[in-house]
Amino acid sequence: MSSQPVLETRFPGLKLIARGKVRDIYDLEDSLLIVATDRISAFDVVMPTPIPDKGKILTQLSNFWLHFLNGVIEHHLISTDVSMFPMNCRHLSSELAGRTMWVKKAEVLPVECIVRGYLVGSGWKEYLETGSVCGIPLPAGLREAERLPRTLFTPSTKAVHGAHDQNISFDEMARLIGADLSRRIEEQSVRIYEKASRYAAEKGIILADTKFEFGLREGRLILVDEVLTPDSSRFWPADRYEPGKSPESFDKQYLRDYLLKSGWKSGDPPPELPEDVVLNTRARYMEALERLTGKGLVE
């Protein structure tokens, strides 16, 4: 049974500092609360219809992956256990439970760190036009959804709410944040992606691509935000994968495909989602959670 969906949060006594496409962020002075709502976006537009339990699924998956990455890279997570949160949050335990990460503060870097293992999405479209992905030349004759000859790191800008991220070259990233830091981020991004890909493969899932965010805390590079969820990654069932066509997925691609087939265009008001689209989207997110963690939703 799904719980009552949460479109946004408002907590008197806590300072809301940002409301993103999915997450509401509260400032606790020396730390933050990141509350994952049930909002869903596609093509950088937030839909008016929530997906029940989506925020809990994202939080549970991020919690799983961040623990999986302990010893690989430092990250911002302190706890997802509400009983461990600061005292001024405890009275909100029922609202925060399951969908909230208590995290360290960091200076978040102004780049999205995208790692691609397969030729799909915007990368496939660019390849058809130019033979490259984000300006990186690729061999001729590759098919849609084919495994790339090597893992690609393709950064983008981090757009303000409602705008689109823009792909940038490594050199442009280096000009933004420095060459040494950019190289460290590229190395870490590829390393995390390849480690997670090997794990996902053991669970019958192909991790086609993903997106990371990093920050600096006391001069150290740390992983921030959500990690390896269906909102930030493409997950494909390995047993139904076939190069040459767009694969089935456990992520937002189902919603994107629905919107394109419905005739909706970017710039139009976002439509209310039919019940079957809501239920099918939730089912895909749940399957990703269950396959990757071996557990259902923890209430």
Backbone hydrogen bonds, N-H to C=O, Kabsch-Sander energy under -0.5 kcal/mol:
donor,donor_aa,acceptor,acceptor_aa,energy
7,L,5,P,-0.6
14,L,11,F,-2.3
15,K,27,D,-0.7
16,L,14,L,-0.8
17,I,25,I,-2.9
18,A,25,I,-1.3
20,G,23,R,-3.1
24,D,35,V,-2.6
25,I,18,A,-2.9
26,Y,33,L,-2.6
27,D,15,K,-2.8
28,L,26,Y,-0.5
28,L,31,S,-2.8
30,D,28,L,-2.1
32,L,103,V,-2.4
33,L,26,Y,-2.4
34,I,101,M,-2.9
35,V,24,D,-3.0
35,V,33,L,-0.6
36,A,34,I,-0.6
36,A,99,R,-3.3
37,T,22,V,-2.1
37,T,35,V,-0.7
38,D,6,V,-3.4
42,A,45,V,-2.4
45,V,42,A,-1.5
47,M,40,I,-3.0
51,I,38,D,-2.6
54,K,51,I,-2.2
57,I,53,D,-2.4
58,L,54,K,-2.6
59,T,55,G,-2.1
60,Q,56,K,-2.6
61,L,57,I,-2.4
62,S,58,L,-2.6
63,N,59,T,-2.6
64,F,60,Q,-2.1
65,W,61,L,-2.7
66,L,62,S,-2.7
67,H,63,N,-1.8
68,F,64,F,-2.2
69,L,65,W,-1.9
70,N,67,H,-1.3
72,V,69,L,-2.8
73,I,69,L,-1.6
76,H,223,L,-1.8
78,I,102,W,-2.9
79,S,102,W,-1.6
82,V,80,T,-0.8
84,M,81,D,-2.3
85,F,82,V,-1.4
89,C,86,P,-2.2
90,R,86,P,-0.6
90,R,87,M,-0.9
92,L,89,C,-2.1
93,S,90,R,-1.7
95,E,92,L,-0.7
96,L,92,L,-2.4
97,A,93,S,-2.3
98,G,80,T,-0.5
99,R,96,L,-1.6
101,M,34,I,-2.4
102,W,79,S,-2.9
103,V,32,L,-2.5
103,V,101,M,-0.6
104,K,76,H,-2.8
105,K,30,D,-0.6
107,E,216,L,-3.0
108,V,106,A,-1.1
109,L,214,F,-2.5
111,V,109,L,-1.2
112,E,156,S,-2.7
113,C,212,F,-2.7
114,I,112,E,-0.9
115,V,210,T,-2.5
116,R,152,L,-2.8
117,G,208,A,-2.9
118,Y,208,A,-1.1
119,L,146,E,-2.5
120,V,118,Y,-1.1
123,G,120,V,-1.3
125,K,121,G,-1.8
126,E,122,S,-2.3
127,Y,123,G,-2.3
128,L,124,W,-2.2
129,E,125,K,-1.3
130,T,126,E,-3.0
131,G,126,E,-0.6
131,G,127,Y,-2.1
132,S,126,E,-0.5
133,V,136,I,-2.0
136,I,133,V,-2.0
138,L,131,G,-2.4
142,L,139,P,-0.6
145,A,119,L,-3.9
146,E,143,R,-2.0
148,L,117,G,-2.5
152,L,116,R,-2.7
154,T,114,I,-3.0
154,T,152,L,-0.6
156,S,112,E,-2.0
157,T,166,Q,-2.8
158,K,110,P,-0.8
159,A,157,T,-0.8
163,A,160,V,-2.5
168,I,155,P,-2.3
173,M,169,S,-2.1
174,A,170,F,-2.7
175,R,171,D,-1.9
176,L,172,E,-1.5
177,I,173,M,-2.5
178,G,174,A,-2.3
182,S,178,G,-1.9
183,R,179,A,-2.4
184,R,180,D,-2.1
185,I,181,L,-2.4
186,E,182,S,-2.5
187,E,183,R,-2.4
188,Q,184,R,-2.5
189,S,185,I,-2.9
190,V,186,E,-2.4
191,R,187,E,-2.1
192,I,188,Q,-2.8
193,Y,189,S,-2.5
194,E,190,V,-2.6
195,K,191,R,-2.1
196,A,192,I,-2.8
197,S,193,Y,-2.7
198,R,194,E,-1.8
199,Y,195,K,-1.8
200,A,196,A,-3.0
201,A,197,S,-2.4
202,E,198,R,-1.3
202,E,199,Y,-0.5
203,K,199,Y,-0.8
203,K,200,A,-1.1
204,G,201,A,-1.6
205,I,200,A,-2.4
206,I,236,W,-3.2
207,L,205,I,-0.5
208,A,206,I,-1.0
208,A,234,R,-2.2
209,D,234,R,-0.7
210,T,115,V,-2.1
211,K,232,S,-0.9
212,F,113,C,-2.4
213,E,224,V,-0.7
215,G,222,I,-2.6
216,L,107,E,-2.0
217,R,220,R,-2.6
220,R,217,R,-2.2
222,I,215,G,-2.9
223,L,74,E,-2.5
224,V,213,E,-2.5
232,S,229,T,-0.8
233,S,229,T,-1.1
234,R,209,D,-2.2
235,F,233,S,-0.6
236,W,206,I,-2.5
238,A,204,G,-2.6
238,A,236,W,-0.5
240,R,237,P,-1.6
241,Y,238,A,-1.0
244,G,144,E,-3.4
245,K,242,E,-1.0
250,F,235,F,-2.5
252,K,230,P,-1.1
254,Y,251,D,-0.8
256,R,252,K,-2.5
257,D,253,Q,-2.9
258,Y,254,Y,-2.1
259,L,255,L,-2.5
260,L,256,R,-2.4
261,K,257,D,-2.4
262,S,258,Y,-1.9
263,G,259,L,-0.6
263,G,260,L,-0.9
264,W,259,L,-1.3
267,G,268,D,-0.6
268,D,265,K,-2.7
278,V,274,P,-2.1
279,L,275,E,-2.8
280,N,276,D,-2.4
281,T,277,V,-2.3
282,R,278,V,-2.5
283,A,279,L,-2.3
284,R,280,N,-1.8
285,Y,281,T,-2.1
286,M,282,R,-2.6
287,E,283,A,-2.2
288,A,284,R,-2.0
289,L,285,Y,-2.1
290,E,286,M,-2.8
291,R,287,E,-2.7
292,L,288,A,-2.4
293,T,289,L,-2.5
294,G,290,E,-1.6
295,K,289,L,-0.6
299,E,297,L,-0.7
